[in-house]
Amino acid sequence: MGNSQVIAFYITVSCVAFVASKIIISVLLYKRWQRKHQVFQDGMTGGKMVMFRSPTMQYLTSDVFLKKTMRLTNKDIIGSGGYGTVYRLAIDDSTSFAVKRLNKGSAERDRGFERELEAMGDIKHRNIVTLHGYYTAPHYNLLIYDLMPNGSLDKLLYGTFGYLAPGIVRKPLLHFFFLYFFLENDLILPIAEYFDTGRATAKGDVYSFGVVLLELLTGKRPMDEAFIEEGTKLVTWVKAIVDTESEEFAIDSRVGCCPLDEVKSVFSIAFMCLQSEPSNRPTMAEVVKMLEQIKSAKLELVS
């Protein structure tokens, strides 16, 4: 056998081995995916229900879940907004879920939607509401989450009408440091940084708290329509104003009763939480201590 034949033989063997290894890896990955998912194709609507396997979902099958989802009516609505509509889905007397219905976008956006949901299904974090599955159909998508019995932070802050609830904005601004307790009381604080970095960490919680402080100070949602139109975000918008030392123009008029120096102190704490480098952010315990110090200084002045 000549040298050229030997080389050709080894090249052929290498190619076959490479292809075989790819096939084996693909099969193993598919089997792993199957172990983690239940999939049900709905022939009537052309939709697909995907459920992530977990202890919560082990007694529920995708087809049963889909049938119950399809029976949801306006009576089951618990919230709505620009993102879509949220329904309460009761499986039995002790088990309920939140089902969020989203309008469909372009085909490319929908492919991205499925990829993002696959990633979200692998995340287990105490401050990210668990995603149990999703449903895709020609005209809409459904997301299936844990139902938060105490409601969401968004609803607590903005109420039913989409703006800061009067009972909150009439209270002294510095009482808002109590928000960190939400992390311990089933009022889920969504991790804003996760959607930029793909990582869920304790310092991500701190970042989210910084965003909430800005919401309280400005009365604006992070995804306010004005920000979307201008192609900016709440954090960027506030930072530009604070950099020019014009904080008073960012403050919600309904919390204007607070002294400006106190407001500036809270802005400073918020931006400590929003440092781009996680290691530069304080811990939640340090944040609470700083807010308590501001409050204590105010009480000393009053007394």
GIFEN-V138955 format. One record per helix or strand. SS is the DSSP state (hx for helix, st for strand). FROM is the first residue (numbers start at 1). TO is the last residue. If there is no record, write none. Layout:
ss:SS from:FROM to:TO
ss:SS from:FROM to:TO
This chain:
ss:hx from:3 to:36
ss:st from:37 to:42
ss:st from:47 to:52
ss:hx from:62 to:70
ss:hx from:74 to:76
ss:st from:77 to:81
ss:st from:84 to:90
ss:st from:96 to:103
ss:hx from:107 to:121
ss:st from:131 to:136
ss:st from:140 to:146
ss:hx from:153 to:158
ss:hx from:166 to:169
ss:hx from:173 to:184
ss:hx from:194 to:197
ss:hx from:202 to:218
ss:hx from:225 to:230
ss:hx from:234 to:243
ss:hx from:247 to:249
ss:hx from:253 to:255
ss:hx from:260 to:273
ss:hx from:278 to:280
ss:hx from:284 to:302
